[in-house]
């Protein structure tokens, strides 16, 4: 009988109302539900991810993995939210607490919806047909970033509205603040517009080697909203404001179809006419016959002619175009041509000139 009284007394304690009318039994049940969802989080998350992936067709396993990875964190938060939703309904608290919990649940679900949109924006953009042929990768990244920011603002506004905070007056106040900021941040907007023009006109992309006279030469690492990161050839990282690309001539070295060799070679004045003609002819024939290294056509002609009579040499112009646009291969091609020209000059009994002066002393 004593044990029965203890059990009965314990049951009465469970039915005891705590703060805000929440019973101890309901509170323990709610905590138990949350504990179950936390324990089974991994199983529920994997099940939800599997069902999400079944809704969309993927071209390969890599795309499917990227989509699944993008939803990993939102799905984990969804599992917690489901547990919290069930637990809050079990509490059976007072009206004020229920209103607060309902708003909290709605806020959690709203956050999940907008979070999912932010996370899948990039994977879904890859499924748009021919998107990469219409837009460059850098411009697409910009658009995705802008869409993510817009979704975040909309989600934040939706959550504020759930709690009775009017977004309209806040936006109006931010508009006035934005006008004031815009007047003092003209350079920022100038760089932003210049960056958009660079991407729309496809002047260069990430990975291209570019050159701006007296400013920078190097590889494009990132095109940002305000500036572009350029990795110089000494491996230092340089950030160039985007307006520089709009106001200066930009040479995209990566887009070169054929690199040009343009040399002035000086031979001695004692060279005979026959030697000069033979040297020019041999160099031209050597370039034309080397089809592996050089491109010879109407648009890429070979010119080997006497250029001028310099103060201490007869200058020969050697102009031709290589087949490669790779810098290392270009250097190797120049090296081979230089050795061949030296062989030709020596074979024709000629000599290279060097700066010199003759002094005549009058007796």
C-alpha positions in Angstrom: 0.0 0.0 0.0 2.9 2.3 0.8 4.4 1.8 -2.7 1.1 2.5 -4.3 0.9 5.8 -2.5 4.4 6.7 -3.7 3.5 6.0 -7.3 0.2 8.0 -6.9 2.1 10.8 -5.4 4.7 10.8 -8.2 1.9 10.9 -10.8 0.4 13.9 -9.1 3.8 15.6 -9.3 3.8 15.0 -13.0 0.5 16.7 -13.3 1.7 19.6 -11.3 1.6 22.9 -13.3 4.9 24.8 -13.6 5.4 28.3 -14.9 2.9 29.6 -17.5 0.6 26.6 -17.0 3.0 24.1 -18.4 2.6 20.7 -16.7 5.7 18.8 -15.7 4.5 15.7 -17.6 4.1 17.7 -20.8 7.5 19.3 -20.4 9.2 16.0 -19.9 7.3 14.6 -23.0 8.4 17.6 -25.1 12.1 17.1 -24.0 11.8 13.4 -24.8 10.6 14.2 -28.3 13.4 16.6 -28.9 15.9 14.1 -27.6 14.5 11.4 -30.0 14.9 13.8 -33.0 18.4 14.7 -32.0 19.3 11.0 -31.6 17.8 10.0 -34.9 19.0 13.2 -36.7 21.4 11.5 -39.1 18.8 8.8 -40.2 16.0 11.4 -40.7 18.4 13.8 -42.5 19.6 11.1 -44.9 16.0 10.0 -45.6 14.9 13.6 -46.4 18.0 14.2 -48.6 17.3 11.0 -50.5 13.7 12.1 -51.2 14.8 15.6 -52.2 17.2 14.2 -54.7 14.5 12.0 -56.2 12.5 15.1 -57.2 15.2 16.3 -59.6 16.9 14.4 -62.4 20.7 14.7 -62.5 23.1 14.2 -65.4 25.8 12.6 -63.3 26.7 11.6 -59.8 28.8 14.7 -59.3 25.8 17.0 -59.8 23.7 14.9 -57.5 26.4 15.1 -54.8 26.7 18.9 -55.1 22.9 19.2 -54.8 22.9 16.9 -51.8 25.8 18.8 -50.1 24.1 22.1 -50.6 21.0 20.9 -48.7 23.0 19.2 -45.9 22.8 22.0 -43.3 19.2 23.1 -44.1 18.0 19.5 -43.7 19.8 19.2 -40.4 18.0 22.3 -39.2 14.7 21.0 -40.6 15.1 17.8 -38.4 15.5 20.0 -35.3 12.6 22.2 -36.4 10.3 19.2 -36.8 11.2 17.9 -33.3 10.7 21.4 -31.8 7.3 21.7 -33.6 6.0 18.4 -32.2 7.4 19.2 -28.8 5.8 22.7 -28.7 2.4 21.2 -29.5 2.7 18.7 -26.7 3.5 21.4 -24.1 -0.1 22.6 -24.1 0.9 25.9 -22.5 -1.0 29.1 -21.9 -2.3 31.2 -24.8 0.6 33.7 -24.7 3.2 31.0 -24.7 1.4 29.2 -27.5 1.4 32.4 -29.6 5.1 32.8 -29.0 5.8 29.2 -29.9 3.7 29.3 -33.0 5.6 32.4 -34.2 8.8 30.7 -33.4 7.8 27.6 -35.4 6.7 29.7 -38.4 10.0 31.6 -38.2 12.0 28.4 -38.3 10.1 27.0 -41.2 10.3 30.3 -43.1 14.1 30.4 -42.5 14.4 26.8 -43.8 12.4 27.6 -47.0 14.6 30.7 -47.9 17.7 28.9 -46.8 17.0 26.0 -49.2 16.5 28.5 -52.0 19.8 30.2 -51.2 21.6 26.8 -51.1 20.1 25.3 -54.3 20.5 28.6 -56.4 23.9 27.6 -57.7 23.2 23.8 -58.4 20.0 24.6 -60.2 21.6 27.3 -62.3 23.8 24.6 -63.8 20.7 22.8 -65.1 19.6 25.7 -67.2 20.3 24.7 -70.8 23.2 26.6 -72.6 23.6 28.9 -69.6 27.4 28.8 -69.9 27.3 29.8 -73.6 25.1 32.8 -72.9 26.9 34.0 -69.7 30.5 33.8 -68.6 31.2 31.8 -65.4 32.2 35.0 -63.6 29.0 36.8 -64.6 27.0 33.8 -63.6 28.7 33.8 -60.2 27.8 37.5 -59.8 24.1 36.9 -60.7 23.9 33.9 -58.3 25.4 36.1 -55.5 22.9 38.9 -56.2 20.0 36.4 -56.2 21.2 34.9 -52.9 21.4 38.4 -51.3 17.9 39.2 -52.6 16.5 35.9 -51.2 18.2 36.6 -47.8 16.6 40.1 -47.7 13.1 38.6 -48.6 13.5 35.9 -46.0 14.6 38.3 -43.3 11.7 40.6 -44.1 9.2 37.7 -44.0 10.5 36.7 -40.5 10.2 40.3 -39.3 6.6 40.4 -40.6 5.7 37.3 -38.6 6.7 39.1 -35.4 4.6 42.1 -36.3 7.5 44.3 -37.3 6.6 46.4 -40.4 9.2 46.2 -43.1 7.8 49.1 -45.2 9.0 52.0 -42.9 12.4 50.3 -42.5 12.8 50.0 -46.3 11.8 53.7 -46.7 14.4 54.7 -44.1 17.0 52.6 -45.7 16.2 54.2 -49.1 16.9 57.7 -47.7 20.1 56.4 -46.1 21.0 54.7 -49.4 20.8 58.0 -51.2 23.1 59.7 -48.7 25.5 56.8 -49.0 25.4 56.9 -52.8 26.4 60.5 -52.9 29.5 59.7 -50.8 30.3 56.4 -52.5 30.4 57.3 -56.2 33.7 55.5 -56.7 32.1 52.3 -55.4 29.3 52.4 -57.9 31.7 53.4 -60.7 33.7 50.2 -59.9 30.6 48.1 -59.7 29.3 49.3 -63.1 32.7 48.8 -64.6 32.9 45.3 -63.2 29.4 44.5 -64.7 30.6 45.8 -68.1 33.7 43.7 -68.0 31.6 40.6 -67.4 28.9 41.4 -69.9 31.4 42.3 -72.7 33.5 39.2 -71.8 36.7 41.2 -71.9 38.4 38.5 -69.7 37.5 35.8 -67.3 39.0 34.0 -64.4 42.3 32.4 -65.3 43.1 34.8 -68.2 46.5 36.5 -68.5 45.9 40.3 -69.0 48.1 43.3 -69.4 47.3 47.0 -68.7 50.0 49.4 -69.7 51.8 50.9 -66.7 49.3 49.3 -64.3 49.5 45.5 -64.1 50.2 42.3 -65.9 49.2 38.9 -64.5 46.6 36.2 -64.2 43.0 37.0 -63.2 42.1 35.2 -60.0 38.8 36.8 -59.0 36.5 39.4 -60.4 34.8 41.1 -57.5 32.1 43.7 -57.1 34.6 46.5 -56.5 37.9 45.2 -57.6 39.6 42.4 -59.5 42.4 40.2 -58.0 45.4 39.8 -60.3 48.2 37.4 -59.5 51.3 39.0 -60.9 54.2 36.9 -62.3 56.2 37.4 -59.2 53.3 35.6 -57.4 52.2 38.7 -55.5 48.5 39.4 -55.4 47.3 42.8 -56.7 43.8 44.2 -56.4 42.9 46.6 -59.2 39.7 48.8 -59.0 37.3 47.8 -61.8 37.1 51.3 -63.3 40.7 50.8 -64.5 39.5 48.2 -67.0 36.9 50.6 -68.4 39.3 53.6 -68.7 42.4 51.8 -70.0 43.2 49.5 -72.9 43.2 45.9 -71.6 45.2 43.3 -73.6 44.0 39.7 -73.0 47.1 37.7 -73.7 45.3 34.4 -73.2 43.1 35.2 -76.3 46.2 35.6 -78.5 45.8 33.3 -81.5 49.5 33.5 -82.6 52.3 35.1 -80.7 54.5 37.4 -82.8 58.2 37.5 -83.1 59.5 40.9 -84.1 63.3 41.2 -84.0 65.8 43.7 -85.4 69.1 42.0 -86.1 72.1 44.1 -86.8 74.9 42.8 -89.1 78.2 44.5 -89.9 78.6 47.1 -92.6 81.3 45.1 -94.2 78.7 42.5 -95.2 78.3 42.3 -99.0 75.0 42.6 -100.9 75.1 38.9 -101.7 75.6 38.0 -98.1 72.6 40.3 -97.0 70.3 38.7 -99.6 71.4 35.2 -98.8 71.0 35.7 -95.0 67.5 37.2 -95.4 66.4 34.4 -97.9 67.8 31.6 -95.7 66.0 32.9 -92.6 62.7 33.2 -94.4 63.1 29.7 -95.9 63.9 28.3 -92.5 60.7 29.9 -91.0 58.5 28.8 -93.9 59.7 25.2 -93.8 59.3 24.9 -90.0 55.5 24.2 -90.0 55.6 22.8 -86.5 56.6 26.1 -84.9 55.4 28.9 -87.3 52.1 29.8 -88.9 52.5 31.2 -92.4 49.4 32.7 -94.1 48.1 36.0 -95.4 47.0 37.0 -91.9 50.3 35.8 -90.4 53.0 36.7 -93.0 56.7 36.2 -92.8 58.9 39.3 -93.3 62.7 39.1 -93.4 64.0 42.3 -95.1 66.6 45.0 -94.7 65.1 47.5 -92.3 67.5 50.4 -92.2 71.1 51.6 -92.0 71.6 52.2 -88.3 74.6 54.1 -86.9 76.7 51.0 -86.4 74.9 48.2 -88.2 72.7 47.2 -91.1 69.5 46.2 -89.4 67.4 43.3 -90.7 63.8 43.0 -89.7 62.6 39.5 -88.8 58.8 39.3 -88.3 56.8 36.0 -88.0 54.1 34.4 -86.0 54.3 31.2 -83.9 51.6 28.6 -83.9 51.3 28.5 -80.1 49.9 31.1 -77.7 51.4 29.4 -74.7 54.2 31.5 -73.2 56.6 28.7 -72.4 56.3 27.1 -75.9 56.7 30.6 -77.4 60.0 31.1 -75.5 61.2 27.7 -76.7 60.3 28.6 -80.3 62.2 31.9 -80.0 65.2 30.0 -78.7 65.3 27.6 -81.6 64.9 30.5 -84.1 67.7 32.5 -82.5 70.1 29.5 -82.8 69.0 28.9 -86.4 69.6 32.6 -87.3 73.1 32.5 -85.8 73.9 29.3 -87.8 72.7 31.0 -91.0 74.8 34.2 -90.4 77.9 32.1 -89.6 77.3 29.9 -92.6 77.1 32.9 -94.9 80.4 34.2 -93.4 78.6 37.2 -91.9 79.0 38.8 -88.4 76.7 40.5 -86.0 77.3 44.1 -85.3 77.6 45.8 -82.0 77.5 49.5 -81.1 80.8 51.1 -82.0 82.4 54.4 -83.0 85.3 55.3 -85.3 87.7 58.1 -84.4 89.7 59.9 -87.1 92.6 61.9 -85.9 93.7 64.6 -88.2 97.5 65.1 -88.6 
